[in-house]
Amino acid sequence: MTRDEIRTITKVPEPTLRRLPWYLAFVKLLRGKGETVISSTQISKEINVDSSQVAKDLSFVNVTGKTRVGYEIDALVEELEDFLGFTSSHKAFLFGVGSLGAALLHDTGLKQYGLDIVAGFDVRPELEGQMINGIPVYHIDRFPEMREQLGATIGVITVPVDRAQEVADQIIAGGIKGLWNFTPFRIRVPENIVIQNTSMYAHLAVMFNRLNSINH
């Protein structure tokens, strides 16, 4: 049975998928310091997640720890990166080359984690033909043409909030299967489309609210 078949049968809970990158970042840090083994208890203390939860999360990954020894760090890093899809390259288009969009085009770390933004799109004619961090920017009208040429399957949405649904509808119609939405608008998508919302404003609201509760 392949790993994809296993994932289909046993759907990984979203909270687990959110925690696994934390574990990966920590064990890569330890590897950089020359460490070779790590226990779930050590991960638990550093990440502030119960050790039984760490062990349960890692049970979804094809790696086995040794009793009283723990996990081999090299194997754990390799398996986590593969499981999370970071070792494969996923082509993406970015829609909305404003300040946030341009910053994401400059973020070379995304490619290291498997997201390869191959083009940016915007409605402003003056941006047509520009290169940002080696990535070409096109007018949105050229999306169908470039989609056929470059074959991207993911759309990163950083457009103004009032354009979010319109742009999402347009790029889904053009064949994009996954959306990474950075706008605060809750985009509606068909069931066969994957969407991940990353609203910095929502996280700000949570932080401000918690700060206020501490101060009062």
Secondary structure, 3 states (H helix, E strand, C coil): CCHHHHHHHCCCCHHHHHHHHHHHHHHHHHHHCCCCEECHHHHHHHHCCCHHHHHHHHCCCCCCCECCCEEEHHHHHHHHHHHCCCCCCEEEEEECCCHHHHHHHHCCHHHHCCEEEEEEEECCHHHCCCEECCEEEEEHHHHHHHHHHHCCCEEEECCCHHHHHHHHHHHHHCCCCEEEECCCCCCCCCCCCEEEECCHHHHHHHHHHHHHHHHC
